[in-house]
Amino acid sequence: MDLLSAEPNRQAAYLQAAGVGAEEILLQLDDVLHVARARVGDRSLSHEEYLLLQSVNGRANSVSEGAEPIWTEVALEEAVEWRELRAAARVAKAALERSWSQKFDVASTFDAEDSW
């Protein structure tokens, strides 16, 4: 989610350094979704958290359905689809971080109580 939510210049720098096209950003999201489905199955990811990722995927679909020029570095900066995808990724990332932080805080509390 870091790359997906990053500013266009950071995304472009990553693509240049990795020697890949803009579609790589969406391929990484696809990888995350595969892992997320498995984590929902083993209950290490909640259904609500998965839905956050799916909402980002909905925005990713609007990018992938775009015209050929959507896959350029210029489009990363200028295309509405990319801006909306970054915004959705930022919202999901923040919500997931809050959720996981709360889970960590609860787990830490239980661990502290066990040590008494």
N, C-alpha and C positions, 0 to 999 in steps of 0.2 A: 504494500500500500504506500510505502514511502515514495517510490518512483512514480507510481500512478497519481499521487497527490502533489507531486513536486511541480515547481514552476517550470514553464516551457523551456527556459534556458538550461535548467538542470537536466531535464529530460533529453534535450538535444545533445548536451555534452555527454551523457551516458551513451546515447545511440552512436555518437561519433567514436567514443573510446572503445565501445564494444564491437564496432563495425557491423551493426545491424540496423534494420529499418524500424520505422515507428510501430509497425505491427508487433514488434517484440514486447512492447509495453502491454498490449492486450494478451499476448501469449503468456506472460507472467501471471496476469490475473486468472487466466484459465487454469494454470497450474495451482494457484491458491484455491480455486473453487474445487478442484479434484481432492485436494487434501482436506478442505473444509467438509466436504460430503462424508469423508471417512471419519472425521472427528465428530460430526454429528452422530454418526452411527455408534461410536464408542463413548458418546456423551461427554467428551472433553471440550465440545463446542456446543453451545445452546442453539436451539432452533431460532431464537431471536437474533443471535449473533450471525447465524448463517443467512438470515433474511437481509441483514445489513449488507453482507457481501453480494447477495443476489441483486440488491438495489443498484449497486455499483455495476454489476454485470449488465443490467438493463441499459445503463448509460453507455457502457462499452459496446453494446449491440448497435446503438445509434451511430457510433463512430465507425464500426465495421461495415455498416450498411451505407456509409457515405461514398461519395464519388472517389475516383482514383486520387485526386489531389489531396485528399484527407491524410494520405500517408507521407506527407512531406514535413520537413522541419518547420517550414513556414506555416503550414496548417496547424502544427502544435501551438503556435503563438496566436493564430488568427481565427481558427475555426471554432464556431460556437459549440460544436459537438465535443471537442477536446476540453474547452473551458467547463462545460457542464459535467463532463466525466471527472475532471480534477476536483470540482466542487463536491460531487457525490463521494469521491474517494476520501476527501478531507473529513466530511461528516462521518462517514463510516469508520474511518481510522480513529477519530476522536472518541466516538461512542465505544468502539472496541477497547481502546486503551482505558477508558473509564471503567468499563465492565471488568476487564482483566485486573485492573488495579484493585477494585473492590474485592474480587475473588482472592487476590493475593493477600489483602489486608485481613480478610476473614480467616484464611489459612494460617497466616502468621499469628493471629490471636489464638487459634486452636493449638498451634505449636507451643506458644508461650504458656498456655494453661497446662499442657501436658508436662512441661518441665517443672511444675510446682510439685 
